[in-house]
Amino acid sequence: MARLKRPMRQSVLDETGVRRTLAGGPGAFADFGVGDAPVFLGLGPDPAVAVALAGGRPAAYVECPAFAAAMDKDWAAAIPADWRRLEPAGLTPARAAASRFHLYRQNTRLFPSFWGPIWAAVQLALLPRPAHVPASPAVVLLRSPAGLLEPELARALAALGRPVSDIAAADSAKALAGVLAREKPSAALCVNGAGLDDDGLVAQLLFAAGVPLAIWFVDNPFHVLSRFRGRFWQQATLCVTDASFIDPLTALGAARAIHLPLAASNHFFTACPTPGLAAAAVFVGSSAFAGRDSFFAGCHIPDALAGEARDLAAGGGRPDFFWWTRRLGLGPLWPGKTARLAGCGAEAASLDHRRQILDALAGSVPLTVYGDAGWRNLLTAGVTLGGPVAYFGPLAGLYAGAGLSVNATSLLLPRGLTQRHFDVWAAGGCLISDATPGLDLFPARLTAPIAFGTPAEAAGLAASLLADPGRRGELTALWRAHIAAGHRYEHRLTTLLARLPRD
């Protein structure tokens, strides 16, 4: 008996060039709206389904040109002659109020740059808003539940007279609609894309309402962008803590990319020293960021290249993210997840970089490493291991009480700085740091005495400073005054708010 063939499902190339299979049937559409006149936001692969949903009545529709071009002649022939094709501009607020919308669900994922603004304009038109929405000085803060920076940003914004509308990342679209129904905030801010969906609908809702969006990349921006399908991020103000990403982002279409370094969190300025640490060096940090292995799943680095990176770092070189993009011969870093391959190499090199520095220090000075259990299999027996330290808990006192804190900047950020570069000094501690090029944010008279190139130099510098409390005290006083005068989060947010576009 002959086996029946399963009918082929249609597919299209999406906006990023990936082939996607198209869903069919009535369940492929989402319905919304308060009116009665049927309007289809995309007809899907079989217009007959849309005809059935319209109940035989004439309807209007909007269609993405790229989707229509991918369909065959039978698709066009199946559209009733009395149906009217609308241009996006035809979806006026008056029409939206009178319409019952049927959205082909996959549209905003297949072609987000086309459908995102249309979806957002319709959603905004359907909100119960007054004719003239009052402008507000408030800033929408899209928050990750695990974010460490957002509480400090909320505090600093309030200190600048900017009320904060907090929106949890898990329900950002619905919560944002509630805010936009009553007011027009002055800006929206998120850290590392928190609260932004992969297709950019939350961002498009902000744009439709005339609210400028700033995305502050405190980590490698290409890691964050690798999950985004649409080009919405090109319309936002992109803030990078590492200036080396400005040109690559601009080359990929970013309209506004600015350098906005990290800064000192306020609670470190009131730290009380933890006793018993004045003769020791400490390092606080994880051996891996959360979800590292799943993030880099499928990424494989050649052993020879890993060895080359290890030797380079041992000699004071920096096999950073862009070193890996060059050595791996990678093409465009967006769209797609190509950047994660370079990131995988830089992350592995960073871990080895830190391990070499900490091992060298352990052979020279008393050293305690505070972090996750992963360090146990990575460091020599001479290192004392402590557990994780809460950022808003004992960390400030630990920085204040330690003889030295140690920094080894992630190679994912070629010109990056970390919170340690600000928080340790704010707490009244003393920091030694690898010579990341990002240190040029500060005067050379401050950075030269605390920077090292190789692991051996780190060990020598640590021993020298621990043996000279007077010198450490002088450096701490100079650094703390400098950080307080120009490197608080109030300073960063003042800069950011001044750089946002205005209507």
Long-range contacts (C-beta under 8 A, 24 or more apart in sequence): 10-45, 10-71, 12-66, 12-67, 12-70, 12-110, 13-70, 14-109, 14-110, 14-111, 14-229, 15-66, 15-110, 15-111, 15-112, 15-113, 15-114, 15-229, 15-230, 15-231, 15-335, 16-229, 16-335, 16-336, 17-335, 20-106, 20-109, 20-110, 22-106, 23-105, 23-106, 24-49, 25-49, 26-52, 26-53, 28-104, 28-105, 28-106, 29-53, 29-102, 29-103, 29-104, 29-105, 30-102, 30-103, 30-105, 31-100, 31-101, 31-102, 31-103, 32-100, 32-101, 32-103, 32-126, 33-96, 33-99, 33-100, 33-101, 33-122, 33-126, 34-97, 34-126, 35-96, 35-97, 35-98, 35-99, 35-100, 36-98, 36-99, 36-100, 37-95, 37-98, 37-99, 37-100, 38-99, 38-100, 38-102, 39-86, 39-91, 39-95, 39-99, 39-100, 39-101, 39-102, 40-101, 40-102, 40-103, 40-104, 41-101, 41-102, 41-103, 41-104, 41-107, 41-115, 41-118, 41-119, 41-122, 42-67, 42-103, 42-104, 42-107, 42-115, 43-75, 43-79, 43-104, 44-104, 45-71, 45-75, 46-75, 46-78, 47-75, 47-78, 47-79, 48-78, 50-102, 51-78, 51-80, 53-102, 54-102, 58-82, 58-83, 58-84, 59-83, 59-84, 60-84, 60-85, 60-86, 60-90, 60-99, 61-85, 61-86, 62-86, 62-87, 62-88, 62-90, 62-91, 62-118, 64-107, 64-110, 64-111, 64-114, 64-115, 65-114, 66-111, 66-114, 67-107, 67-110, 67-111, 88-117, 88-118, 88-121, 91-118, 91-121, 91-122, 91-125, 92-125, 93-125, 96-121, 96-122, 96-125, 96-126, 97-125, 97-126, 108-199, 108-201, 109-198, 109-199, 109-229, 112-199, 112-200, 112-201, 112-229, 112-230, 112-231, 112-232, 113-230, 113-231, 113-232, 116-199, 116-200, 116-201, 116-203, 116-204, 116-230, 116-232, 117-204, 117-207, 117-208, 119-201, 119-204, 120-201, 120-204, 120-205, 120-207, 120-208, 121-208, 123-177, 123-205, 123-208, 124-180, 124-205, 124-208, 124-209, 127-177, 127-180, 127-181, 128-181, 129-180, 129-181, 129-182, 133-180, 133-182, 133-183, 133-184, 133-209, 134-183, 134-184, 135-183, 135-184, 135-186, 136-163, 136-183, 136-184, 136-185, 136-186, 137-161, 137-162, 137-163, 137-186, 138-162, 138-163, 138-164, 138-165, 138-183, 138-185, 138-186, 139-163, 139-164, 139-165, 139-185, 139-186, 139-187, 139-188, 139-189, 140-164, 140-165, 140-167, 140-176, 140-179, 140-185, 140-187, 140-188, 140-189, 140-206, 140-211, 141-165, 141-166, 141-167, 141-188, 141-189, 141-190, 142-167, 142-169, 142-172, 142-188, 142-189, 142-190, 142-194, 142-195, 142-196, 142-202, 143-167, 143-168, 143-169, 143-190, 143-194, 143-195, 144-169, 144-191, 144-192, 144-194, 144-195, 145-169, 145-170, 146-290, 147-191, 147-194, 148-391, 148-392, 149-191, 149-216, 149-218, 150-191, 150-194, 151-392, 152-265, 152-266, 152-489, 153-189, 153-191, 153-489, 153-493, 155-266, 155-489, 156-266, 156-488, 156-489, 156-490, 156-492, 156-493, 157-493, 159-490, 160-490, 160-493, 160-494, 160-497, 162-186, 162-493, 162-497, 167-195, 168-195, 169-194, 169-195, 172-196, 172-197, 172-202, 173-197, 173-201, 173-202, 173-205, 176-202, 176-205, 176-206, 177-205, 180-205, 180-209, 180-211, 184-209, 184-210, 184-211, 185-211, 186-211, 186-497, 187-211, 187-212, 187-213, 187-214, 187-497, 187-500, 188-212, 188-213, 188-214, 189-213, 189-214, 189-216, 189-496, 190-214, 190-215, 190-216, 191-216, 191-218, 192-216, 192-217, 192-218, 192-219, 192-224, 193-224, 193-225, 193-227, 193-228, 196-228, 198-227, 198-228, 198-229, 199-228, 199-229, 199-230, 200-228, 200-229, 200-230, 200-231, 200-232, 200-233, 203-232, 203-233, 203-235, 203-236, 204-232, 207-232, 207-235, 210-503, 212-236, 212-237, 212-500, 212-501, 212-502, 213-237, 214-238, 214-239, 214-496, 214-500, 215-239, 216-241, 216-260, 216-496, 217-241, 217-245, 218-262, 219-412, 219-413, 220-245, 220-321, 220-339, 220-343, 220-346, 220-412, 220-413, 221-245, 221-249, 222-248, 222-321, 222-333, 222-334, 222-339, 222-342, 222-343, 223-295, 223-339, 223-340, 223-343, 223-412, 225-333, 225-334, 225-339, 226-334, 226-336, 226-337, 226-338, 226-339, 226-340, 228-334, 228-335, 229-335, 237-496, 237-499, 237-500, 237-501, 239-496, 241-413, 241-416, 241-417, 242-413, 242-414, 242-415, 242-416, 242-417, 242-438, 243-415, 243-438, 244-322, 244-414, 244-415, 244-437, 248-333, 252-332, 252-333, 252-334, 256-499, 256-501, 258-496, 258-499, 260-492, 260-495, 260-496, 261-417, 261-438, 261-441, 261-487, 261-492, 262-417, 262-418, 262-419, 262-421, 262-422, 262-492, 263-422, 263-487, 263-488, 263-489, 263-491, 263-492, 264-422, 264-423, 264-425, 264-426, 264-483, 264-484, 264-487, 264-488, 264-489, 265-391, 265-419, 265-422, 265-423, 265-426, 265-489, 266-488, 266-489, 267-392, 267-396, 268-396, 268-399, 268-422, 268-423, 268-424, 268-426, 268-427, 269-426, 269-427, 269-484, 270-396, 271-396, 271-397, 271-399, 271-400, 271-426, 271-427, 271-428, 272-396, 272-397, 272-400, 273-397, 273-400, 273-401, 273-428, 274-394, 274-397, 274-398, 274-400, 274-401, 274-402, 275-401, 276-401, 277-368, 277-398, 277-401, 277-402, 277-403, 278-401, 278-402, 278-403, 278-469, 279-366, 279-403, 279-466, 280-365, 280-366, 280-367, 280-368, 280-402, 280-403, 280-404, 280-466, 281-361, 281-365, 281-366, 281-367, 281-368, 281-402, 281-403, 281-404, 281-405, 281-406, 281-432, 281-462, 281-466, 282-367, 282-368, 282-369, 282-370, 282-398, 282-399, 282-402, 282-404, 282-405, 282-406, 283-354, 283-358, 283-361, 283-367, 283-368, 283-369, 283-370, 283-371, 283-405, 283-406, 283-408, 284-369, 284-370, 284-371, 284-389, 284-395, 284-398, 284-399, 284-405, 284-420, 285-354, 285-370, 285-371, 286-371, 286-372, 286-374, 286-388, 287-351, 287-371, 287-372, 287-374, 287-375, 287-378, 288-347, 288-351, 288-372, 288-374, 289-347, 292-347, 295-340, 296-340, 296-343, 296-344, 296-347, 299-340, 299-341, 299-343, 299-344, 300-344, 301-341, 301-344, 301-345, 301-348, 305-345, 306-345, 306-348, 306-349, 309-345, 309-348, 309-349, 309-352, 310-349, 310-352, 313-349, 313-352, 313-353, 313-356, 313-411, 314-356, 314-454, 314-455, 315-454, 316-435, 316-453, 316-454, 316-457, 318-411, 318-414, 318-436, 319-345, 319-346, 319-349, 319-411, 320-346, 320-349, 320-411, 320-412, 320-413, 320-414, 321-346, 321-411, 321-412, 321-413, 321-414, 322-414, 323-411, 323-414, 324-349, 343-412, 346-410, 346-411, 346-412, 347-410, 347-411, 347-412, 349-411, 350-408, 350-410, 350-411, 350-412, 351-378, 353-408, 353-411, 353-434, 354-408, 355-379, 356-455, 357-406, 357-408, 357-434, 357-455, 357-458, 358-383, 358-406, 358-408, 359-383, 359-455, 360-455, 360-456, 360-458, 360-459, 361-406, 361-455, 361-458, 361-459, 361-462, 363-459, 364-459, 364-460, 364-462, 364-463, 365-404, 365-459, 365-462, 365-463, 365-466, 367-406, 370-398, 395-423, 396-423, 396-427, 397-427, 399-423, 399-424, 399-427, 399-428, 399-429, 400-427, 400-428, 400-429, 401-429, 402-429, 402-430, 403-430, 403-465, 403-466, 403-469, 403-472, 404-429, 404-430, 404-431, 404-432, 404-462, 404-465, 404-466, 404-472, 405-429, 405-430, 405-431, 405-432, 406-431, 406-432, 406-433, 406-458, 406-462, 407-431, 407-432, 407-433, 407-434, 408-433, 408-434, 409-433, 409-434, 409-436, 409-438, 413-438, 417-441, 422-483, 422-487, 425-476, 425-479, 425-480, 425-482, 425-483, 426-480, 426-483, 426-484, 428-476, 428-480, 429-476, 430-465, 430-472, 430-475, 430-476, 431-479, 432-458, 432-461, 432-462, 432-465, 434-458, 442-482, 443-482, 446-475, 446-478, 446-479, 446-482, 449-475, 450-475
